[in-house]
Amino acid sequence: NSTQAWWKEAVIYQIYPASFLSTGSGSVSGWGDIKGVISKLDYLKHLGVDIVWLSPIFKSPQADMGYDISDYKEIDPRYGTLGDVDELIAGLKKRGMKVLMDLVVNHTSDHHAWFLESRSSQSNPKRDWYHWQPPKHTENGKRIPPNNWASLLGEANSAWTWDEKTQEYYLSLFTPEQPDLNWENPEVRAAIHDVLKFWLERGASGFREDVINMISKVPGYPDAEVTNEGAPFQPGYKLFCNGPKLHEYLHAMNREVISKYEAMTVGEMPFVKDEDEIIKCVGADRQELNEIFLFDLVDIDNDSSGFRMTLKDFNGKDIKDIQSKFQRLMLDRDGWNSLFIENHDNARSVTRYTSSADTASRNLGAKLLALMQTTLAGTLFVYQGEELAMANVPADWPPSEYIDIESVNYWNKMSALYPNNEERLAFARKVLLNKARDHARTPVQWNAGPNAGFCAEGTKPWMRVNDDYKEWNAEAQRKFSDPEDLSVLQFWKRGMQQRKEHRDCFVYGDFELLDPEHENVFAYRRFGGGEAFVVVLNFSGEEVQWSVPAEAGVENWVTGNYKGKPERGTEGSIVLKPWEGLLGTAK
Ligand code: TEU
């Protein structure tokens, strides 16, 4: 369908700077820094990365790892200086690469000057820059928040924070340290446009926009429907996501700022389900966002409560249904999507969607996922360490090793609610083991040396290094030299190359789902630019009998995630090995 664009073809690599590499040049030891990113630009270039997205490096009290910004135009000293950022941008440019900044503008830090003014008195000119509301009261006079919305980071407390001094509540959907900005106020929108310009002028090529669908809320702060009987606060996302003015705000940012530069935007949009609404954000004729992060795949194991720190079983068919639904939606309605299965807010994909239980399945699982990610339509995102099959932390790490605010809030809440209930607490530990954001935040494993090469020997990394780094690290995988049996890192590199060599097919081509009903096998045909490929992915640790559909038109199985060239029939029934992925050319 779609017109060509650099931001569609690019491979975007997400860096979570705190955990990427610490050179010791920042103000906090054992903390990743900008110079660390600069030192790995050749690694990224060699891998096939075109664009780097940096999670927030701005000045921040770090209540939520920089997603609480106190100054949008200053760099937090723990990461370095504005000068370091200029050097980074120059280093990227020299290699033909670009950078996306993380724009966190649904909320600021409670230390931001705007909020300090806003909270100073009810009559302050910036009072209306945030969402302030008087309290409500129960029949017996108890003070309660203006509505029943639950906060989002693990504790499911009220989304409102009481301000003693001015005797009102302010809205803080994530933590009390992250007050929500009031986008209804035109001064707020102008101030954000100014932030965008600042970074575009400095050389950024666009933005990843944090929870951008929350900037417009349903007016009047109505109560959310009670979906969790007995819980004091309820998921309110239907009321604070994709509100009535979202498109107006996105369009204005695009028209007044983004379009004046050669810049791209990818908007993070949790909770959105409505397809018309999705297309309104990313339709080619809309001038709102270039692309979007949808949550269906990373929320695949959330139960029906509306909360993330929950569990649910899923299988290959669930993965297939989600993927094929969005492949079709974007192709049929001229929208554009992102391809991601990892980021700093989710457990590691190899553990989650496949298996990291032993060396063999971990290699296979990571390559299976790489094969999927490099052959679907959309802009490809790779999260740091994903290219190395970095996995979740081991099951024997105690809850005290989980230091992310969401994990801490969740664990404290469970411990307080069920202090002596071993069964409940065992379940809570299982939730941490499967879902905690910490899994993605352990230091990148560069080599088998002290601290996995993340920081100097004798320095304590801000977060514990995963125990498996001696076996699983970049250096080991770079040296791996059997061309018939690539390391995960080399497999990713080859996949990205292949995607670029056949971009009319893999990036811009059409998608056809094969065998929609199979429980474990996700198989599809990609075709375009006069070529066609078939991809077959066995999302199970068992051998599976699979019959090659005639309409697949397979000519030749060219490669896969097992050693050597796959010897398999091109029609009729074939056996797929555990976690096996095949790539074939097709008619
Ligand atoms: O995340 C938004 C978001 O909705 C999540 O993925 C979040 O982790 C989840 O709701 C928790 O249950 C973004 C950032 O990526 C995340 O790191 C921030 O904590 C959050 O916004 C607030 O800025």
Residues whose N, C-alpha, C, O or C-beta is under 5 A from the ligand:
A	BS01	TEU	D64 Y67 L152 F174 D210 V211 P270 R308 D345
